[in-house]
Amino acid sequence: MKFFVDTANVDDIRELESYGLIDGVTTNPSLIKKSGRDFVEVITEICSVTDGPVSAEVIALDTEGMLAEGRKLAKIADNIVVKLPLTLDGLAAAQTFSKEGIKTNVTLCFSANQALLAAKAGATYISPFIGRLDDIHIDGMDLIQEIRAIYDNYGFDTEILAASIRSPMHVKECAIVGADVGTAPPAVIKALVKHPLTDKGLEQFIKDAEEAGIKV
Ligand code: E4P
């Protein structure tokens, strides 16, 4: 499973890149707002920090507007993925971009039928939001499983980009059910490495190494 980091904080992206932990970046207007920076400026900088796909979301609600914004965004760098909302206009834009060879991430997916439509429209990625479904007492992981089954039934190339991941448990379950990609905040990605027995074991090994006078 590929890992994308869900943030517009360039320092966090740089740090995770330095550990070789991420394969790409996703952003959304709320994350851009949180960064306090200019949209195009921050997306351009992110694209210079990573070679992986960088999702940048359009603001227009109509197909023509989405196409105009998406084409502008696609010119920023080769690794831009145009993020489109899961609406009829967004699906029409995804279809056009697919013909033009511009990569797309269809976002705000909350049902298997929506994901089926996005795949038929030729989306590069579909983003089902796990955490936001869990928030309203619907198991978000069931959705990932349903989409996996549908895409496998018909051999769709669209990648399942599990989004709105809130915990390491979400990451593990996504990997088990076969999501192609998981996008998560930096803190969740860093939490994946943590285990108390690793910390305890390492502490003991270092202590014993000191006592044994081990030098490398
Ligand atoms: C993904 O592309 C979205 O930006 C993100 O995962 C949304 O997560 P949230 O529901 O925690 O805001």
Residues whose N, C-alpha, C, O or C-beta is under 5 A from the ligand:
A	BS01	E4P	D6 T26 T27 N28 S127 G131 R132 A163 S164 I165 T183
